[in-house]
Amino acid sequence: MHSNSDIDEDERGLLSNRRKEDVDPETTIRRDNSKVWLACAVCLLIGIALGTYFNNVTASRASSCKAQESSSENGNIKVNDTKLGKGSPKNDMHSMSFPIDIPIIFQPNTYFTNSSDPELESTWEQLLPVGRGFIQLDSQGKPVHNNGEPSDKSQTKIVSVFHQLHCLNTLRKSIDTAMTNPDAFYYVTPKLSPHWANCIEYLRQVLMCNSEMTFESLRSEESRNGDVDRSLLAEVDGWGTEHQCRNFGKIHKWAEMHRVTEDEFANS
């Protein structure tokens, strides 16, 4: 944006009646020399600025790479990390024993959501095997069969799916308590809130790690006139879509065989 003085200068230059021959040659030479020096100074400054910029960019990229290398320690998923698909050889070996080859169409199951059902808690408890999913490994990292002897905690692990179910069940019970008994919920909030935060963050990382790519269908509803044709809705509920799954029953039985403890209600 020009000031009034700038505009006046422009107008005076454009409207001047002086001819080229009226201009002093020495003045012209001095002006030309000044322009050359000014151009050199500008080029020098631009060179310094570009050098500083690219140096900063290089340093920034280097520090960014270092940050990416350590980001997995903070629970972040590295999108372009070629190491993301590689796991511990021991974990890969156990996963290969339970291939993802069981087609299951997801449908709602009220046995796990009906808060008025007196068997609800038992239904959820039965998802966990005896031993709550804790297993014992030998010095080579191989699972060992339960023999009733005291476990070595340094070689005790938990199968992830059972930890995940425990977290989900904790959140479910908390929500149910909040809806049915607000006073009790208020009382347990200080005690359980750290556990809720841990479970939410843990489950977030589990979902992002697995990143299932199944395409789920849109919901549909029957036409008002009762026709069989259904109109699609711009929403999803996850039901009616086929997924490829592991055999949970086999994993459940396997975890029981290699359990650390006989305690069915050990804390996980």
C-alpha positions in Angstrom: 0.0 0.0 0.0 1.4 3.4 -1.0 1.5 6.5 1.1 0.5 9.9 -0.3 4.1 10.9 -0.6 4.9 7.7 -2.6 2.0 8.5 -5.0 3.1 12.1 -5.4 6.6 10.9 -6.3 5.3 8.4 -8.8 3.1 11.1 -10.4 6.0 13.6 -10.6 8.1 11.0 -12.3 5.5 10.1 -14.8 4.5 13.6 -15.6 8.0 15.1 -15.8 8.7 16.9 -19.1 12.5 16.5 -18.9 14.1 14.8 -21.8 17.0 12.3 -21.5 19.4 14.7 -23.0 18.6 17.1 -20.1 19.9 14.7 -17.6 23.5 15.1 -16.3 25.7 12.1 -17.6 27.8 12.1 -14.4 24.7 11.8 -12.3 23.5 8.9 -14.5 26.8 7.1 -14.0 26.7 7.5 -10.3 23.1 6.3 -10.2 24.1 3.2 -12.3 27.0 2.4 -10.0 24.7 2.7 -7.0 22.3 0.3 -8.6 25.1 -2.2 -9.2 26.3 -2.1 -5.6 22.7 -2.3 -4.4 22.0 -5.3 -6.5 25.2 -7.0 -5.2 24.2 -6.3 -1.6 20.7 -7.7 -2.2 22.1 -10.9 -3.8 24.5 -11.3 -0.9 21.7 -10.9 1.6 19.5 -13.4 -0.3 22.4 -15.9 -0.4 22.9 -15.6 3.3 19.2 -15.9 3.9 18.8 -19.0 1.7 21.9 -20.6 3.3 20.4 -20.1 6.7 17.0 -21.4 5.6 18.3 -24.6 4.1 20.5 -25.2 7.1 17.5 -24.8 9.4 15.4 -27.1 7.2 18.1 -29.8 7.2 18.4 -29.6 11.0 14.7 -29.6 11.4 14.3 -32.7 9.3 17.1 -34.4 11.2 15.4 -33.6 14.5 12.1 -34.7 13.1 13.5 -38.0 12.1 14.9 -38.5 15.6 11.5 -37.6 17.0 9.9 -40.2 14.7 12.3 -42.8 15.8 11.3 -42.4 19.4 7.6 -41.7 18.8 6.6 -45.3 19.2 7.8 -45.0 22.8 5.1 -42.4 23.4 2.3 -44.6 21.9 2.2 -42.8 18.5 1.8 -44.7 15.3 4.4 -43.9 12.6 2.5 -43.8 9.3 5.5 -44.3 7.0 7.5 -46.6 9.3 8.6 -49.8 7.6 9.2 -51.4 11.0 5.5 -51.0 11.9 4.5 -54.4 10.5 7.3 -56.2 12.2 6.8 -57.6 15.7 8.8 -59.6 18.1 9.6 -63.1 16.6 8.2 -64.7 19.7 4.9 -62.8 19.3 4.8 -63.5 15.6 5.2 -67.2 16.4 2.3 -67.2 18.8 0.1 -65.2 16.3 0.8 -67.7 13.5 -0.7 -70.5 15.7 -4.0 -68.6 15.5 -4.5 -67.4 11.9 -7.1 -64.8 11.0 -9.3 -67.1 8.9 -12.7 -67.3 10.6 -15.5 -65.4 8.8 -17.9 -63.8 11.2 -20.8 -61.4 10.5 -21.1 -58.9 13.3 -24.5 -58.7 14.9 -25.7 -57.1 18.1 -25.8 -59.4 21.1 -27.9 -58.2 24.1 -26.4 -60.8 26.4 -23.5 -58.4 26.8 -25.5 -55.2 27.0 -28.7 -55.9 28.9 -28.1 -54.3 32.3 -31.3 -55.8 33.8 -30.0 -59.3 33.1 -28.9 -60.8 36.5 -26.4 -63.0 34.5 -24.7 -60.1 32.8 -21.7 -59.9 35.0 -21.2 -63.7 34.7 -21.5 -63.5 31.0 -18.6 -61.0 30.8 -16.5 -62.9 33.3 -16.7 -66.0 31.2 -14.9 -64.1 28.4 -11.8 -64.4 30.5 -10.2 -67.8 31.0 -9.2 -69.3 34.3 -6.1 -67.3 35.2 -7.5 -64.2 33.6 -5.2 -64.5 30.6 -1.9 -64.5 32.5 0.5 -67.1 31.1 3.9 -68.4 32.1 7.0 -68.5 29.8 10.2 -70.5 30.1 13.7 -69.0 29.8 13.4 -69.3 26.0 10.2 -67.3 25.9 8.1 -70.3 25.1 4.7 -70.8 26.9 4.7 -73.6 29.5 1.8 -75.7 30.7 0.3 -75.0 34.1 1.7 -77.4 36.7 0.3 -75.7 39.8 3.7 -74.5 41.0 4.3 -70.9 42.1 5.0 -68.6 39.1 8.1 -66.6 38.3 6.7 -63.1 37.8 9.7 -62.2 35.6 8.4 -64.7 33.1 4.7 -63.9 33.5 2.9 -62.2 30.7 -0.8 -61.6 29.8 -2.4 -62.3 26.4 -3.4 -58.9 25.0 -6.9 -59.7 24.0 -7.8 -60.5 27.7 -6.3 -57.3 28.9 -8.3 -55.5 26.3 -11.5 -57.2 27.4 -10.8 -56.4 31.0 -10.4 -52.7 30.1 -13.6 -52.8 28.0 -15.5 -54.5 30.8 -14.3 -51.9 33.4 -15.6 -49.1 31.2 -18.9 -50.9 30.6 -19.4 -51.4 34.4 -18.6 -47.7 35.0 -21.1 -46.5 32.4 -23.7 -48.8 33.8 -23.1 -47.6 37.3 -23.3 -44.0 36.2 -26.7 -44.6 34.6 -28.3 -46.7 37.3 -26.6 -45.5 40.5 -25.2 -41.9 40.1 -24.4 -41.7 43.8 -22.2 -44.8 43.8 -20.6 -43.6 40.5 -19.7 -40.2 42.1 -18.1 -42.1 45.0 -15.9 -44.4 42.9 -14.9 -41.7 40.3 -11.7 -40.5 42.2 -10.5 -44.1 42.5 -11.3 -45.3 39.0 -10.6 -42.2 36.8 -6.9 -43.0 36.4 -7.9 -46.6 35.4 -10.4 -45.2 32.9 -7.8 -42.9 31.3 -5.4 -45.8 31.1 -7.9 -48.1 29.4 -9.1 -45.5 26.9 -5.5 -44.7 25.8 -4.5 -48.4 25.8 -7.5 -49.3 23.6 -6.8 -46.4 21.3 -3.4 -47.7 20.6 -4.7 -51.3 20.2 -7.2 -50.1 17.5 -4.7 -48.0 15.7 -2.1 -50.8 15.8 -4.5 -53.4 14.3 -6.1 -50.9 11.9 -8.6 -53.3 10.5 -9.4 -52.5 6.9 -12.8 -54.2 6.6 -15.4 -52.1 4.6 -18.5 -51.7 6.7 -21.9 -51.1 5.0 -24.2 -48.1 5.6 -27.3 -48.6 7.7 -30.6 -49.0 6.0 -34.3 -48.7 7.0 -37.5 -50.1 5.5 -39.6 -47.8 3.5 -42.6 -46.3 5.2 -45.0 -48.3 3.1 -43.5 -51.6 4.2 -41.8 -52.5 1.0 -38.8 -54.9 1.1 -36.6 -52.3 -0.5 -34.5 -50.5 2.0 -33.2 -47.0 1.8 -29.6 -46.3 2.9 -28.8 -43.9 5.7 -25.7 -41.8 6.0 -24.6 -43.6 9.1 -23.1 -46.9 10.2 -23.6 -49.2 13.2 -21.1 -52.0 12.3 -23.7 -54.7 12.0 -24.2 -57.0 9.1 -20.6 -56.8 7.9 -18.4 -59.9 7.6 -15.0 -59.8 9.3 -12.1 -62.2 9.2 -11.3 -63.2 12.8 -9.2 -65.5 14.9 -10.7 -68.5 16.7 -11.3 -66.9 20.1 -12.4 -70.2 21.6 -9.0 -71.7 20.8 -7.2 -68.7 22.2 -9.3 -68.9 25.4 -8.5 -72.6 25.8 -4.8 -72.1 25.0 -4.5 -69.4 27.7 -6.1 -71.7 30.3 -3.6 -74.4 29.5 -0.6 -72.0 30.0 -2.1 -70.1 32.9 0.0 -68.8 35.8 -2.7 -69.2 38.5 -5.8 -71.1 39.3 -7.4 -67.9 40.6 -10.4 -67.1 38.4 -10.6 -63.5 39.7 -7.0 -62.4 39.8 -6.7 -58.7 39.1 -5.5 -57.8 35.6 
